[in-house]
Amino acid sequence: MLSHLFQTFRFANDLKSRGHNVTYVFNDDQMIDFVPTAIREQAVSVPPGLRMKQFVESHGFHFYHLRLAGDLPDGESPSLLERLIPMIEWGRRMRMKTREVNKSLIDGSAHRSLVQTLAPDLVVIEWPLGYYALPFLAWKIPVVMISPTWPSDYGDGAPLTHSHLVPTSSRLNRYRCHLEWARFRAGFGALRMLYASLVENEFKNYRSVAERYGLSFPDLIDNERYAGLMARLRLPEICLCPSAFDLPRKPRPNRYFLDSGLGLEPPEEPDGDKLPWRRLKADTTTVYCAFGTRVPEHGPCKALARKALKTIIEAFSAQSRFQLVLCVGANFDLTPFASAPDNIVIIKEWVSQIKLLRRAAVHITHGGFSSVRESIECQVPMIVIPFDSDQPGNAARVVYHGLGVRVFPRKVVGAKIVELVKQIEASPTYKENLRRMKLEFDRQRARQSAADLIESLLPTK
């Protein structure tokens, strides 16, 4: 995801300033078109992979495409059953691609070419991609896992990352946490079995590649993390989320919570600053609303997000005391709001969120960590409407630390959102809690930055 990239740019730039060469490596699955609209429009005829290359290089970093599987052939036409149940065809094509990737990893030529070209001293890899790190481990190249979201490990005493649970000291709350983990293990275990039968057996693939390179599979995999449900390597792990914002959990060796700071500002857009400063009134309270670099565009979240945005627009249209600045996805239909009043400012282009937050009194957000992190930096209280992924866990942390409030997507009511904005604006408690949290972030970064830690893990020569 784009926000994950921005979380790494700060410490990557720090490493670069200290004389290190930093190269971003993307495999085929990551060569997707998630760059901002402004950059996408500049290269509309350029393939997505090349756009990603341009995007990374525009921030001053090198780019390398680790090609593990070519484009899949069209193959045979979908069977009658596949036409009736598209998921079956998806599973067949995913099996084909997974086999190609596994064959490429066992062959090792793509990885050898990377090592010959880049000669890496250290590989930093996002933890779900640990499978691709096995050849590096066999060749004694140090590997560090990095996670832009919270760990979700069984036995830590904390709820799952995607859990809405806000911990308390009550015994009932602890039972709820254990119950959530039991439900997750049962449900996720069933899904993994289904996925293994339709697409791939993750543990089988890990084992086959590990054996090819003479690695001990039992020593590689940390089964305790997901209670044996997901393959996860026993490697140092850097979590780019400051521990001060986490929920209480048991410490684990080789796990580090660090603040990478804010992502670098994107390159200036060719048509100049698209932020609507002229429409913003200095004497009117600004409410900023955005649901991430892309408004949810799949599954039930798509309809929920669009309904929530429309509800918020309609509610603030009748509130001249506030001006609402709303960032929406490029596919959001603005037709119903063509005649919105002057206090509603809708932006479809990708813009710098930090610049808008510095003018805002309240931030209505989906709860992605980058957005929450920027709200804390600007000390803007939040109304979090979490949809999926790590957003429920981030929303629970916002509530736990008193940095804002949470509204579930299905319970978004315009009058309630407006009332919450008024309550948050009038309360000094949220601002004070945000001030303290920002101070903790600053202290943690002063003690040790992500760049410091990564540098300490480099092999001595």
MARTORLUM-489589 format. One record per residue (C-alpha): x, y, z. Coordinates in steps of 0.02 Angstrom, whole numbers, plus 50000, padded with zeros to 5 digits. Example, Ala and Ser with C-alpha at 12.3 -4.5 7.8 and 13.67 -1.06 7.14 Angstrom:
2
506154977550390
506844994750357
This chain:
461
500005000050000
500535017849967
500415022650151
501615008350193
502875015650073
502765032850151
503075025350323
504755018650262
505325033850164
505835043650320
507075031050390
507635025850215
508085043950184
509005044450351
510015029150299
510395037150132
511005053050218
512225042250316
513025035550157
512015019650131
511275014649964
509415010949980
508495001149845
506634996949848
506294979549779
504574974849715
503994957749659
502634954549529
501194954549654
501694971949713
501774979449539
500054986949557
499415004049512
499195012449681
500175028449649
499305045249677
498155051849542
499315066449504
500755054749463
499625042249375
498985055849258
500755060249206
501065042849136
499365036549083
500115025848944
501515018849053
501335001149124
500955000349312
502664992849352
503565007249269
502445019749358
502955012049523
504775013649471
504505032049430
503615034749595
504995027149702
506365035749604
505465052549618
505805051249805
507665048849776
507795029849797
508365016049681
507115003349615
507294984849572
505974973249499
506164955549565
505264945949430
504774928949499
503344924649381
502924930849208
501214935249143
500074920249154
499484913148987
497644914048952
497624895148955
496024885348931
494354893948932
493424893949098
492404878349128
490534879049156
490824877449344
492104891549340
490894902749247
489574899149379
490794901349524
492174913849475
493134910149636
493584893049566
494384900649411
495304913149524
495954898649628
496574889449473
497504904649406
498224908449579
498864890449588
499734892849421
500574908749480
501054901549650
501884886749564
502844898449451
503454908549601
503924892849698
504864886149546
505784902749530
506264902749713
506924885049703
507874889349545
508594904749630
509194913649472
508104929149501
508794930949678
510574927749622
510394941349490
509754953249624
511234949449738
512474951449595
511694968149546
511404975849718
512644966449831
511524969649983
512264969950158
510524969050236
508784964650172
507294973150253
505694964250205
503874966650252
503434951850362
502084943650253
503404942050116
504604931750220
504434917450095
505464927549971
506874929950098
507364911550112
508744912049978
509524927250065
509564917950230
510394903050146
511714914650074
512054922150247
511344939150202
510524946450359
508644948950346
507534959950455
505644959550452
504724976050453
502894979050490
501944995350463
500514988750571
500334981550744
500884963750780
499454951750808
500244937250899
499414924251006
500024924751186
500444943251193
498904947051298
498314960051171
496814958751054
497044955050870
497574969450759
495884969750673
494904968550836
493734982350896
494064977451077
494654991651192
495554983251338
495104986551519
495764978851679
494174968851709
494184949951708
492734950051584
493804959951462
495194947051474
493934933251439
493324942951287
495104944151223
495364925351242
493674922151158
494144933151010
495764923650987
494844906950997
493594912750865
495004919150756
495994903050768
494464892650723
493904903850580
495624907850512
496134889650524
494644884650418
495044898250290
496864892650281
496314874850249
495154880750110
496514891750036
497754877450043
496554866249948
496104879449817
497754888549794
499284884049898
499904875950056
500994889550130
501944878150248
502264865650108
502984879449998
504074886050140
504714868550175
505124864649992
506114880749969
506984878950138
507524861150098
508174866649928
509364878750015
509834867250159
508884877250290
508044869250441
506174872150421
505744869350608
507084881950658
506474894750532
504634895550576
503944903250734
502374892950758
501924901650920
501534918150834
499944912650747
499734896450842
500344886850690
499084894750571
500274905650472
502094903650426
503134917350506
505024917850511
506044919050669
506894935450628
507124952450709
505524962350684
505374981250674
503624987850702
503465005650634
502195010150766
502805018450928
502525007851082
501725022651173
500205020851059
500055001951078
498904992351194
499674983251343
500564967451286
501934955551340
503664959651269
504484947951145
506344946451108
506944953750943
505374964350923
505614983150915
504284996650916
504975012250833
504325028650766
504915031250588
504225048850593
503135056250459
503325051450276
504185063550162
503145076250069
502725070149893
503445079049742
502545095049693
501145092049571
501445099049396
499905110249399
500395118549562
499605117149733
497865109649719
497415113049900
495915124749906
496655138050020
495635152149944
494015143549989
494495140850171
493955154450292
495125158450434
493695162250555
492745146050521
493115129350605
493845116950480
493365098550488
494455087350380
493785070550319
494715057250219
494665038350210
496445035050151
497415035749989
496005025949911
494215025549974
493805006950004
493404999549834
492964981549869
491694970849960
490444977850085
491664991450136
491425000149968
489575003549996
489835007750180
491205020450142
490215029250008
488655029850115
489665037050261
490445050450150
488765055750078
487995056250253
489405067350316
489275079150166
487395080950188
487555083850375
488855097750361
487955106050215
486735112850344
488105118250466
488765135350412
489775136150573
490945122850501
491855120850337
492105102750284
493615098250178
493335080950107
494625070650010
493805056749909
494385043749784
494445047449597
492945035949570
491815044549695
490235051049610
490075069649647
488525072149541
487315072849689
488395086549768
488635097849618
487665111449709
488475109049880
488615125249981
490235135049996
490665127250164
490895110150080
492565108149990
492775091449900
494485086349830
494695071649712
496565073749682
497885066649799
498525080749911
499655082350063
498625077650215
499835085850336
499505103050260
497635100950284
497775093950460
498755109250514
497175119250477
495915106850549
495055106250718
494405088450698
494945074050585
493645061550525
494675046650469
494595028250423
495955024650552
497425019550442
498995021150547
499815034250436
498275045350452
498195042650640
500055046050655
499875062550562
498395067550671
499465064650825
500885074750751
499705089350714
498755086450878
497065085350792
495735075050885
494955061050783
493275053350742
493795036150679
492635026250565
493595009750544
493214998250398
494464983950383
496274978250400
497164986450549
495925000850557
494824993250697
496384990550804
496985008350773
495255015050818
495295005050980
496975012951022
496305030450986
494895027251109
496025018651237
497225033451243
495855046751237
496385054251070
494645054250995
493075043950975
492525029350868
490965027150762
490625010550678
490295011850489
488525005050500
488085017850634
488615033750545
487215046350569
487465064250510
486745072750664
487805061850778
489415065750683
489065084450693
488705083050880
490315073350908
491305086750816
490545099950930
490945089851087
492735086351034
493035104450986
492405110351156
493405097851259
495225101751304
495525083751359
495825076851184
497075090551143
498025087351305
498085068551274
498705071551097
500045083451161
500655070051282
500625056451149
501615067151027
502885070451165
503065051651192
503335049251005
504685062651006
505545054651156
505535037451078
506245043850914
507585053351010
508095037351102
508255026850945
507645029350767
507225015650644
508775020550545
509855018450702
509175001050733
509354995350552
511125002050550
511514992250709
510934976150623
512134978250478
513544965450481
515214972050542
516584971950413
